[in-house]
Structures are given as C-alpha cells and as structure tokens.
Amino acid sequence: MERLGAALGGLAFAVLIVGGFVAVRVLTRFFHSVVLLVETLSLVAFALLIGYVVYRILLGSSDDPRRSR
C-alpha cells in the first residue's frame, strides 16, 4: 500500500510540474499577445496624431480665434 501511495504522490508531483510549465507557457503567450495589441493600438494612435498635425499644416488653417480668414 505504501508503494501505491508513493507512486500516486510521484505522479501527482509530475503532473504538477508539467502543469506549471504549461501554465507559464500559456501566461507568457497571453501577455505577449496583450503587448502586441497595445503596441499596435499605440502605433495607430500615433499615426493618426501625426496625420492630423500634417493635415492641419498642409491645409494651412488654424484654430486660433484671433486669426481671421
């Protein structure tokens, strides 16, 4: 009976180790995808900001109320 308990304990420990590796792998892939999403959204926002500034410069208009058209 002791051998059966020891075998089950060893099996449980092996499953715990493999499960830990799998959990770490899943978490790192999840965080990597989150970082890529945030990076992409930031790049799009930056491109929109630069595009708006260039548009305003090329258009030659200003939001200054003191400037008359």
C-alpha positions as MATLAB code, in Angstrom:
seq = 'MERLGAALGGLAFAVLIVGGFVAVRVLTRFFHSVVLLVETLSLVAFALLIGYVVYRILLGSSDDPRRSR';
ca = [
       0.000    0.000    0.000;
       2.923    2.320    0.674;
       4.205    1.775   -2.844;
       0.836    2.714   -4.302;
       0.766    5.902   -2.235;
       4.318    6.750   -3.251;
       3.515    6.103   -6.910;
       0.423    8.318   -6.729;
       2.436   11.005   -4.961;
       5.123   10.880   -7.622;
       2.533   11.000  -10.373;
       0.820   13.982   -8.747;
       4.158   15.769   -8.445;
       4.976   15.108  -12.118;
       1.547   16.401  -13.167;
       2.116   19.494  -11.008;
       5.472   20.195  -12.676;
       4.123   19.711  -16.202;
       1.031   21.748  -15.348;
       3.246   24.536  -14.045;
       5.227   24.602  -17.278;
       2.020   24.651  -19.306;
       0.567   27.442  -17.156;
       3.711   29.550  -17.522;
       3.697   28.979  -21.280;
       0.019   29.966  -21.580;
       0.528   33.085  -19.454;
       3.591   34.225  -21.381;
       1.800   33.789  -24.706;
      -1.208   35.696  -23.359;
       0.932   38.591  -22.120;
       2.858   38.626  -25.388;
      -0.388   38.974  -27.348;
      -1.576   41.722  -24.996;
       1.684   43.622  -25.512;
       1.369   43.270  -29.298;
      -2.206   44.561  -29.185;
      -1.254   47.576  -27.055;
       1.737   48.272  -29.289;
      -0.444   48.148  -32.413;
      -3.105   50.425  -30.933;
      -0.450   52.889  -29.774;
       1.121   52.935  -33.221;
      -2.261   53.579  -34.842;
      -2.994   56.411  -32.391;
       0.425   57.947  -33.038;
      -0.045   57.695  -36.802;
      -3.450   59.374  -36.516;
      -1.970   62.170  -34.410;
       0.880   62.780  -36.858;
      -1.545   62.593  -39.774;
      -3.812   65.176  -38.151;
      -0.896   67.529  -37.483;
       0.368   67.192  -41.053;
      -3.163   67.735  -42.372;
      -3.514   70.916  -40.339;
      -0.128   72.192  -41.510;
      -0.768   71.408  -45.180;
      -4.274   72.795  -45.008;
      -2.895   76.000  -43.541;
      -5.811   76.530  -41.190;
      -5.601   77.393  -37.520;
      -7.867   77.052  -34.518;
      -6.694   80.454  -33.269;
      -9.828   82.662  -32.931;
      -7.689   85.810  -33.326;
      -6.759   84.786  -36.840;
      -9.282   85.909  -39.439;
      -9.765   84.175  -42.720;
];
